Amino acid sequence: MSTGNRLPAAFGLALAVVLFLPATVRAQTGPEDAARAGTENELGPAEKLALQERRIAEQYKHLESVLLRMAELSAATDPRRAALLKKAVAQSKNQLIAVRLDQLVELLGKDQLSRAIKDQIDLDLDLRALLELLMSENRAKSLEKEKERIRRYLKQLNKIIKQEKDIQGRTTGGDNTKRLADEQEKLAEKTGKLAKDIQQGGGRKAEGGKEKGKNGKGKDGKEGAEDGKEKSESGDQKGESSDQKGQKGQKGQPGQPGQPGEQSDQQQQQESEQNPAEKRLKAAREKMKEAEKKLKEAQREGAAEKQEEAISELEKAKAELEEILRQLREEQIARLLAMLEARFRKMMQMQQEVYIGTLRLDAVPSAQRTHNHEIEASRLSGKESLIVVEVDKALLLLREDGTAIAFPEAIEQMREDMQQVVQRLTRTKVGKITQGIEEDILEALKEMVEALKKAQQDLEDQKSPKGKPGQSGDPPLIDMLAEVKMIRALQMRVNKRTKRYSKMIDGEQADSAELFEALRRLAEREKRIHRVTRDLQLGKNK
């Protein structure tokens, strides 16, 4: 057997990790590698592999340094991405991946191929885990896709529940049992198909109380017992094929679930990974099949009882899916809040720099200002424009979410103030009006950062194993109280600015036309605050 065909798996995976980033981060081979490459055809199989492994090891070391650098650069604007990259590097260091790559070079150089193969198998698994961690950066998109998938399941499940209740009602009402049996059979098939769809969709388990550990019990210690009862009622609920049952029969007696040592580790793992909603649907399907049988035997009362049990299982499946949807939304909110807070903190730092620069320019008497002061004012205007770009990014995030009302309005008003500052600094207007607007911007940014911090803390405090009974739909990004507080802050800023302009009119130096325009803007903002308050009262954020 050729050694060249037995060893490349770990090479390819290591390269996959390296190539996960743009080509610019790949390490270049040094002069020594180039020299060896020129005579590579003269090398033996093990020496060629050692050369390839050494190149990969160098690329991997470079990858680690690039990941750390990327984490530093993204820390201010995307803390979650930075944390992910740091976690990847930490995982790599803990698993000594770079060191183990160097060891493989030595093993291959010494022609110790058997040991190299064994070490590469272990390294292959660790590299796969690292690659999976890096790929998880696309979580925001996958969250939305997963939510849409769960919503689709819920829509189908609601139809099944409605149809089963209709069949039950007609069963007790004396409808034709043969027709009811046919309908029940079709609905059982539809229910089984939905369970299969959930299974193939990689059904995520709801956390907290429903997730089973290796011992098959839920966190409250009761779920395992309940599941065991359900399994004894239906072999289909185990998700076993006839082949699996045949394999199980070699270890224990088939048809007697619940006995120690009966299930293989693989079967236990499959059951522990099974989505609770999928299990409930399979149980409901079995109840429907039993109801179908009783309908064929014209046993209306027995059929109605089984239909009631089926409905109960369907309702539990619905609750499980709604719980998963709630958890997905919580994760989505946590990511968005952290991203927004980081972005607003960055804006606040940038705005503080512009404000200090404005004060410094205003401290120079008008008669002493030179062309250099105009250049500096223009530079500050440019920096303010960059803050507007950051605001636009934050607004885009909020609009995509679509559940906040007062926050987007507050940001839009702040953006208008920033644009005023851009225009005023371009004309070297660095007086009290410009400074006052900048102070309002800083105050607004501070309020937003505090509100976002509070929202994150509230989200963490409110996390519980299960949501409120009957809870459904997406909770808003910002709760009602925070929205009301933001409206109050908007109104307070209008009041404050009105008083400031009033003092200017009463005697302080100010351009009358400029003040009239500023007052017109305030009047327009008052109307918008009223509209936002009304929209919030009408529940348009839901």
C-alpha positions as CSV (number, residue, x, y, z in Angstrom):
1,M,0.0,0.0,0.0
2,S,1.4,3.4,-0.9
3,T,2.0,5.7,2.1
4,G,1.2,8.7,-0.1
5,N,-2.4,7.5,-0.3
6,R,-2.8,6.7,3.4
7,L,-1.9,10.0,5.1
8,P,-3.4,13.0,3.3
9,A,-6.6,13.3,5.4
10,A,-5.2,15.4,8.1
11,F,-3.2,17.4,5.6
12,G,-6.4,18.3,3.7
13,L,-8.3,19.2,6.8
14,A,-5.5,21.4,8.2
15,L,-5.4,23.2,4.9
16,A,-9.2,23.6,5.1
17,V,-8.8,25.4,8.4
18,V,-6.1,27.6,6.9
19,L,-8.1,28.3,3.8
20,F,-11.1,29.3,5.8
21,L,-9.6,32.8,5.9
22,P,-8.7,34.9,2.9
23,A,-5.6,34.0,0.8
24,T,-3.7,37.0,2.3
25,V,-3.4,35.2,5.7
26,R,-1.7,32.1,4.3
27,A,1.9,31.7,5.2
28,Q,4.5,31.8,2.5
29,T,7.0,29.0,2.2
30,G,10.6,30.1,2.9
31,P,13.8,29.8,0.9
32,E,14.5,26.5,2.5
33,D,11.2,25.1,1.3
34,A,11.7,26.4,-2.2
35,A,15.1,24.7,-2.3
36,R,13.7,21.5,-1.1
37,A,10.8,21.7,-3.5
38,G,13.2,21.9,-6.4
39,T,14.6,18.5,-5.5
40,E,11.4,17.1,-4.2
41,N,11.3,14.4,-6.9
42,E,14.5,13.0,-5.5
43,L,13.0,12.6,-2.0
44,G,11.5,9.4,-0.7
45,P,7.7,9.1,0.1
46,A,8.2,9.8,3.9
47,E,10.5,12.7,3.2
48,K,7.9,14.2,0.8
49,L,5.2,13.9,3.4
50,A,7.4,15.4,6.1
51,L,8.0,18.4,3.8
52,Q,4.3,18.9,3.1
53,E,3.6,18.5,6.9
54,R,6.2,21.2,7.7
55,R,4.6,23.7,5.3
56,I,1.2,23.0,6.9
57,A,2.6,23.5,10.4
58,E,4.1,26.9,9.4
59,Q,0.8,28.0,7.8
60,Y,-1.1,26.9,10.9
61,K,1.1,28.9,13.2
62,H,0.6,31.9,11.0
63,L,-3.2,31.3,11.1
64,E,-3.2,31.4,14.9
65,S,-1.4,34.8,14.9
66,V,-3.9,36.1,12.3
67,L,-6.9,35.0,14.3
68,L,-5.6,36.9,17.3
69,R,-5.0,40.0,15.2
70,M,-8.5,39.8,13.7
71,A,-9.9,39.5,17.2
72,E,-8.2,42.7,18.3
73,L,-9.4,44.6,15.2
74,S,-13.0,43.5,15.6
75,A,-13.3,43.8,19.4
76,A,-14.7,47.3,19.3
77,T,-17.4,46.8,16.6
78,D,-18.2,43.1,16.9
79,P,-17.4,41.7,20.3
80,R,-19.0,38.4,19.6
81,R,-16.8,37.8,16.6
82,A,-13.8,38.8,18.6
83,A,-14.8,36.4,21.4
84,L,-15.3,33.6,18.9
85,L,-11.8,34.1,17.4
86,K,-10.2,34.2,20.8
87,K,-12.0,31.1,21.8
88,A,-10.7,29.4,18.6
89,V,-7.1,30.3,19.4
90,A,-7.5,29.2,23.0
91,Q,-9.0,25.9,21.9
92,S,-6.0,25.5,19.5
93,K,-3.5,26.2,22.2
94,N,-5.2,23.9,24.8
95,Q,-5.1,21.1,22.3
96,L,-1.5,21.8,21.3
97,I,-2.4,21.6,17.6
98,A,0.7,23.5,16.4
99,V,3.0,21.5,18.6
100,R,1.4,18.2,17.4
101,L,1.9,19.3,13.8
102,D,5.6,19.8,14.5
103,Q,5.7,16.4,16.1
104,L,4.2,14.9,13.0
105,V,7.0,16.5,10.9
106,E,9.5,14.6,13.1
107,L,7.6,11.3,12.9
108,L,7.4,11.5,9.1
109,G,11.0,12.5,8.8
110,K,12.0,9.4,10.8
111,D,9.7,7.2,8.7
112,Q,7.6,6.3,11.7
113,L,4.4,6.1,9.6
114,S,2.3,3.9,11.9
115,R,2.6,6.3,14.8
116,A,2.1,9.3,12.4
117,I,-1.2,7.7,11.1
118,K,-2.5,7.3,14.7
119,D,-1.6,10.9,15.7
120,Q,-3.1,12.3,12.5
121,I,-6.4,10.6,13.2
122,D,-6.6,12.4,16.6
123,L,-5.5,15.6,15.0
124,D,-8.1,15.3,12.3
125,L,-10.9,15.3,14.9
126,D,-9.5,18.3,16.7
127,L,-9.1,20.2,13.5
128,R,-12.7,19.4,12.5
129,A,-13.9,20.8,15.8
130,L,-11.9,23.9,15.3
131,L,-13.2,24.4,11.8
132,E,-16.8,23.9,13.1
133,L,-16.2,26.6,15.7
134,L,-14.9,29.1,13.2
135,M,-17.8,28.3,10.8
136,S,-20.2,29.1,13.6
137,E,-19.6,32.8,13.0
138,N,-22.5,32.7,10.5
139,R,-24.8,32.0,13.5
140,A,-26.9,35.2,12.8
141,K,-28.0,33.9,9.4
142,S,-28.5,30.3,10.6
143,L,-30.6,31.6,13.6
144,E,-33.1,33.3,11.2
145,K,-33.3,30.2,9.0
146,E,-33.8,28.0,12.0
147,K,-36.6,30.2,13.3
148,E,-38.3,30.1,9.9
149,R,-38.1,26.4,9.9
150,I,-39.7,26.1,13.4
151,R,-42.4,28.5,12.4
152,R,-43.2,26.3,9.4
153,Y,-43.4,23.2,11.6
154,L,-45.7,25.1,14.0
155,K,-48.0,26.1,11.1
156,Q,-48.3,22.5,10.0
157,L,-48.8,21.3,13.5
158,N,-51.6,23.8,14.2
159,K,-53.4,22.4,11.1
160,I,-53.0,18.8,12.4
161,I,-54.3,19.8,15.8
162,K,-57.4,21.5,14.2
163,Q,-58.1,18.4,12.0
164,E,-57.7,16.0,14.9
165,K,-60.1,18.0,17.1
166,D,-62.6,18.0,14.2
167,I,-62.3,14.2,13.8
168,Q,-62.8,13.7,17.5
169,G,-65.8,16.0,17.5
170,R,-67.4,14.0,14.7
171,T,-66.5,10.7,16.4
172,T,-68.5,11.6,19.5
173,G,-71.2,13.2,17.2
174,G,-72.0,9.9,15.5
175,D,-70.4,10.4,12.0
176,N,-69.7,7.4,9.8
177,T,-66.9,5.4,11.5
178,K,-65.5,4.1,8.2
179,R,-65.1,7.6,6.8
180,L,-63.6,8.8,10.1
181,A,-61.1,5.8,10.2
182,D,-59.9,6.8,6.7
183,E,-59.4,10.4,7.7
184,Q,-57.7,9.3,10.9
185,E,-55.3,7.2,8.9
186,K,-54.4,10.0,6.6
187,L,-53.8,12.4,9.5
188,A,-51.6,9.9,11.2
189,E,-49.5,9.7,8.1
190,K,-49.3,13.5,7.9
191,T,-48.2,13.6,11.6
192,G,-45.6,10.9,11.0
193,K,-44.3,12.9,8.0
194,L,-44.0,16.1,10.2
195,A,-42.0,14.1,12.8
196,K,-39.7,12.9,10.0
197,D,-39.3,16.4,8.7
198,I,-38.2,17.6,12.1
199,Q,-35.8,14.7,12.4
200,Q,-34.2,15.4,9.0
201,G,-34.1,19.1,9.8
202,G,-31.7,18.5,12.7
203,G,-34.3,19.3,15.3
204,R,-32.8,21.4,18.0
205,K,-33.7,20.4,21.6
206,A,-35.3,23.0,23.9
207,E,-33.0,23.6,26.9
208,G,-33.9,23.5,30.5
209,G,-35.7,20.5,31.9
210,K,-36.3,18.6,28.6
211,E,-32.8,17.8,27.5
212,K,-31.7,14.3,28.6
213,G,-28.2,13.4,29.7
214,K,-26.4,10.2,29.3
215,N,-28.5,8.5,31.9
216,G,-31.7,9.2,29.8
217,K,-33.2,11.4,32.5
218,G,-34.3,15.0,32.3
219,K,-32.8,17.7,34.5
220,D,-35.7,17.4,36.9
221,G,-35.3,13.6,37.0
222,K,-38.9,12.9,35.8
223,E,-38.7,13.1,32.0
224,G,-36.8,9.9,31.7
225,A,-39.5,8.0,33.5
226,E,-42.2,9.5,31.4
227,D,-40.3,8.7,28.2
228,G,-39.8,5.2,29.4
229,K,-43.5,4.8,29.7
230,E,-44.1,6.2,26.3
231,K,-41.5,3.8,24.8
232,S,-43.2,0.8,26.4
233,E,-46.4,1.8,24.6
234,S,-44.9,2.2,21.2
235,G,-41.8,0.8,19.6
236,D,-42.1,3.5,16.9
237,Q,-41.4,6.2,19.4
238,K,-37.9,4.8,19.8
239,G,-37.3,5.7,16.2
240,E,-36.0,2.2,15.6
241,S,-35.9,0.3,12.4
242,S,-36.5,-3.4,12.1
243,D,-32.7,-3.8,11.6
244,Q,-32.0,-1.9,14.9
245,K,-34.5,-4.1,16.7
246,G,-32.7,-7.2,15.3
247,Q,-29.4,-5.9,16.5
248,K,-30.9,-5.3,19.9
249,G,-32.2,-8.8,20.0
250,Q,-28.7,-10.0,20.1
251,K,-28.1,-8.3,23.4
252,G,-31.5,-8.7,25.1
253,Q,-35.0,-9.9,24.5
254,P,-36.9,-7.9,21.9
255,G,-40.2,-6.5,22.9
256,Q,-39.3,-5.9,26.5
257,P,-38.0,-2.3,26.6
258,G,-36.7,-0.8,29.8
259,Q,-34.5,-3.7,30.9
260,P,-30.9,-2.8,31.8
261,G,-28.3,-3.4,29.1
262,E,-30.9,-3.7,26.4
263,Q,-30.1,-0.7,24.2
264,S,-26.8,-0.1,22.5
265,D,-24.8,3.1,23.2
266,Q,-25.6,4.3,19.7
267,Q,-29.4,3.8,20.2
268,Q,-29.2,5.7,23.6
269,Q,-27.3,8.5,21.9
270,Q,-29.9,8.7,19.1
271,E,-32.7,8.9,21.6
272,S,-31.0,11.5,23.8
273,E,-30.4,13.7,20.7
274,Q,-34.0,13.3,19.5
275,N,-36.1,16.5,19.5
276,P,-38.8,16.3,22.1
277,A,-41.3,17.6,19.6
278,E,-40.4,14.8,17.3
279,K,-41.0,12.3,20.1
280,R,-44.4,13.8,20.9
281,L,-45.5,13.7,17.3
282,K,-44.5,10.0,17.0
283,A,-46.5,9.3,20.2
284,A,-49.5,11.3,18.7
285,R,-49.2,9.2,15.5
286,E,-49.4,6.0,17.5
287,K,-52.5,7.2,19.4
288,M,-54.1,8.1,16.1
289,K,-53.4,4.6,14.7
290,E,-55.0,3.2,17.8
291,A,-58.0,5.5,17.3
292,E,-58.2,4.4,13.7
293,K,-58.3,0.7,14.7
294,K,-61.1,1.4,17.2
295,L,-63.0,3.3,14.6
296,K,-62.8,0.4,12.2
297,E,-64.2,-1.7,15.0
298,A,-67.0,0.9,15.6
299,Q,-65.7,1.6,19.2
300,R,-66.5,5.3,19.3
301,E,-65.8,5.8,23.0
302,G,-62.4,4.1,22.8
303,A,-61.5,6.0,19.7
304,A,-62.5,9.3,21.2
305,E,-60.2,8.6,24.2
306,K,-57.2,7.8,22.0
307,Q,-58.0,10.9,20.0
308,E,-57.9,13.0,23.2
309,E,-54.5,11.4,24.0
310,A,-53.3,12.2,20.5
311,I,-54.4,15.9,20.9
312,S,-52.6,16.0,24.2
313,E,-49.4,14.8,22.6
314,L,-49.8,17.3,19.8
315,E,-50.3,20.2,22.2
316,K,-47.1,19.1,24.0
317,A,-45.2,19.0,20.7
318,K,-46.5,22.5,20.0
319,A,-45.2,23.7,23.3
320,E,-41.8,22.2,22.6
321,L,-41.5,24.0,19.3
322,E,-42.7,27.3,20.8
323,E,-40.0,26.9,23.5
324,I,-37.3,26.3,20.9
325,L,-38.5,29.3,19.0
326,R,-38.3,31.4,22.2
327,Q,-34.8,30.2,22.9
328,L,-33.7,31.1,19.3
329,R,-35.1,34.5,19.7
330,E,-33.4,35.0,23.0
331,E,-30.1,34.1,21.4
332,Q,-30.8,36.5,18.5
333,I,-31.6,39.3,20.9
334,A,-28.5,38.7,23.0
335,R,-26.3,38.9,19.9
336,L,-27.9,42.0,18.5
337,L,-27.8,43.9,21.9
338,A,-24.1,43.2,22.3
339,M,-23.4,44.3,18.8
340,L,-25.3,47.5,19.2
341,E,-23.8,48.3,22.5
342,A,-20.3,47.9,21.1
343,R,-21.1,50.1,18.1
344,F,-22.6,52.9,20.3
345,R,-19.6,52.8,22.6
346,K,-17.4,53.3,19.6
347,M,-19.6,56.2,18.4
348,M,-19.4,57.8,21.9
349,Q,-15.6,57.8,21.8
350,M,-15.5,59.3,18.3
351,Q,-18.1,61.9,19.3
352,Q,-16.1,62.9,22.4
353,E,-13.0,63.5,20.2
354,V,-15.0,65.8,17.9
355,Y,-16.5,67.7,20.9
356,I,-13.0,68.3,22.4
357,G,-11.7,69.4,19.1
358,T,-14.7,71.8,18.7
359,L,-14.0,73.3,22.2
360,R,-10.4,73.7,21.4
361,L,-11.2,75.6,18.1
362,D,-13.8,77.8,19.9
363,A,-11.2,78.8,22.5
364,V,-9.3,80.7,19.8
365,P,-10.8,84.2,19.2
366,S,-12.3,84.7,15.8
367,A,-9.8,87.4,14.9
368,Q,-6.8,85.1,15.6
369,R,-8.1,82.1,13.5
370,T,-6.1,81.2,10.4
371,H,-6.6,78.9,7.5
372,N,-5.2,76.0,9.6
373,H,-8.2,76.4,11.9
374,E,-10.5,76.0,8.9
375,I,-8.6,72.9,7.9
376,E,-9.0,71.5,11.5
377,A,-12.7,72.3,11.5
378,S,-13.0,70.5,8.2
379,R,-11.1,67.5,9.6
380,L,-13.5,67.4,12.5
381,S,-16.5,67.5,10.1
382,G,-15.0,64.5,8.3
383,K,-14.7,62.6,11.6
384,E,-18.4,63.5,12.4
385,S,-19.3,62.0,8.9
386,L,-17.7,58.8,9.9
387,I,-19.9,58.7,13.0
388,V,-22.9,59.1,10.8
389,V,-21.8,56.0,8.9
390,E,-21.8,54.0,12.1
391,V,-25.2,55.3,13.0
392,D,-26.5,54.1,9.6
393,K,-25.2,50.6,10.4
394,A,-26.9,50.6,13.8
395,L,-30.2,51.8,12.2
396,L,-30.0,49.0,9.6
397,L,-29.7,46.4,12.4
398,L,-32.7,47.8,14.2
399,R,-34.8,48.0,11.1
400,E,-34.0,44.5,10.1
401,D,-35.2,43.4,13.6
402,G,-38.3,45.5,13.3
403,T,-39.5,45.2,16.9
404,A,-38.3,48.6,18.4
405,I,-40.0,51.9,17.9
406,A,-38.6,54.5,20.2
407,F,-35.0,53.5,19.7
408,P,-34.9,53.9,15.9
409,E,-36.6,57.3,16.3
410,A,-34.0,58.4,18.9
411,I,-31.2,57.3,16.6
412,E,-32.7,59.1,13.6
413,Q,-32.9,62.3,15.6
414,M,-29.4,61.9,16.8
415,R,-28.3,61.3,13.2
416,E,-30.0,64.6,12.1
417,D,-28.0,66.3,14.9
418,M,-24.8,64.8,13.6
419,Q,-25.5,65.9,10.1
420,Q,-26.0,69.5,11.4
421,V,-22.7,69.2,13.2
422,V,-21.1,68.1,9.9
423,Q,-22.4,71.1,8.1
424,R,-21.6,73.6,10.8
425,L,-18.0,72.4,11.2
426,T,-17.6,72.6,7.4
427,R,-18.4,76.3,7.8
428,T,-16.1,76.6,10.8
429,K,-19.1,77.3,13.1
430,V,-17.8,76.0,16.4
431,G,-19.8,78.2,18.8
432,K,-22.4,77.5,21.5
433,I,-25.0,76.1,19.1
434,T,-22.7,73.5,17.6
435,Q,-21.3,72.6,21.0
436,G,-24.8,72.3,22.4
437,I,-25.8,69.9,19.6
438,E,-22.7,67.8,20.2
439,E,-23.5,67.7,24.0
440,D,-27.0,66.4,23.1
441,I,-25.5,63.7,20.9
442,L,-23.1,62.6,23.6
443,E,-26.0,62.5,26.1
444,A,-28.1,60.5,23.7
445,L,-25.3,58.0,23.1
446,K,-24.7,57.6,26.8
447,E,-28.4,56.9,27.3
448,M,-28.5,54.3,24.5
449,V,-25.4,52.5,25.9
450,E,-27.0,52.3,29.3
451,A,-30.3,51.2,27.9
452,L,-28.6,48.4,25.9
453,K,-26.6,47.3,28.9
454,K,-29.8,47.2,31.0
455,A,-31.6,45.2,28.2
456,Q,-28.8,42.6,28.2
457,Q,-28.9,42.3,32.0
458,D,-32.7,41.9,31.9
459,L,-32.5,39.3,29.2
460,E,-30.0,37.3,31.3
461,D,-32.1,37.7,34.5
462,Q,-35.3,36.6,32.7
463,K,-33.7,33.4,31.2
464,S,-35.5,30.4,32.7
465,P,-35.7,26.7,31.8
466,K,-39.2,27.3,30.4
467,G,-41.0,30.3,29.0
468,K,-44.3,31.5,30.3
469,P,-47.3,29.2,29.6
470,G,-48.9,30.0,26.3
471,Q,-46.0,32.3,25.3
472,S,-45.6,32.6,21.6
473,G,-44.3,34.9,19.0
474,D,-41.0,36.9,19.0
475,P,-40.4,39.1,22.1
476,P,-39.3,42.6,21.1
477,L,-35.6,43.6,21.1
478,I,-36.3,46.3,23.7
479,D,-39.0,46.0,26.3
480,M,-41.8,48.4,26.8
481,L,-40.3,50.1,29.8
482,A,-37.0,50.8,28.0
483,E,-38.9,52.2,25.0
484,V,-41.0,54.5,27.3
485,K,-37.8,55.7,29.0
486,M,-36.3,56.5,25.6
487,I,-39.4,58.6,24.6
488,R,-39.0,60.5,27.9
489,A,-35.3,61.1,27.1
490,L,-36.3,62.5,23.6
491,Q,-38.8,64.8,25.2
492,M,-36.3,66.0,27.8
493,R,-33.8,66.8,25.1
494,V,-36.4,68.9,23.2
495,N,-37.2,70.8,26.4
496,K,-33.5,71.3,27.2
497,R,-32.7,72.6,23.7
498,T,-35.8,74.9,23.7
499,K,-34.5,76.5,26.9
500,R,-31.1,76.9,25.4
501,Y,-32.4,78.6,22.3
502,S,-34.7,80.8,24.4
503,K,-31.7,82.3,26.2
504,M,-30.0,83.1,22.9
505,I,-33.1,84.9,21.7
506,D,-33.2,86.9,25.0
507,G,-29.9,88.6,24.4
508,E,-27.0,86.2,23.6
509,Q,-25.3,86.4,20.3
510,A,-27.1,84.3,17.7
511,D,-28.1,84.3,14.1
512,S,-31.9,84.9,14.1
513,A,-32.5,83.0,10.9
514,E,-30.5,80.1,12.2
515,L,-32.4,80.1,15.5
516,F,-35.8,80.1,13.7
517,E,-34.7,77.1,11.6
518,A,-33.5,75.3,14.8
519,L,-36.9,76.0,16.4
520,R,-38.7,74.7,13.4
521,R,-36.7,71.4,13.7
522,L,-37.7,71.2,17.3
523,A,-41.4,71.6,16.5
524,E,-41.1,68.8,13.9
525,R,-39.4,66.6,16.5
526,E,-42.2,67.2,18.9
527,K,-44.6,65.8,16.3
528,R,-42.5,62.7,15.7
529,I,-42.2,62.0,19.5
530,H,-46.0,62.2,19.6
531,R,-46.3,59.7,16.7
532,V,-43.9,57.3,18.2
533,T,-45.7,57.4,21.6
534,R,-49.0,56.6,19.8
535,D,-47.4,53.7,17.8
536,L,-46.0,52.2,21.0
537,Q,-49.4,52.5,22.7
538,L,-51.0,50.7,19.7
539,G,-48.5,47.9,20.0
540,K,-47.0,48.4,16.6
541,N,-43.7,46.9,17.9
542,K,-45.3,43.5,18.2
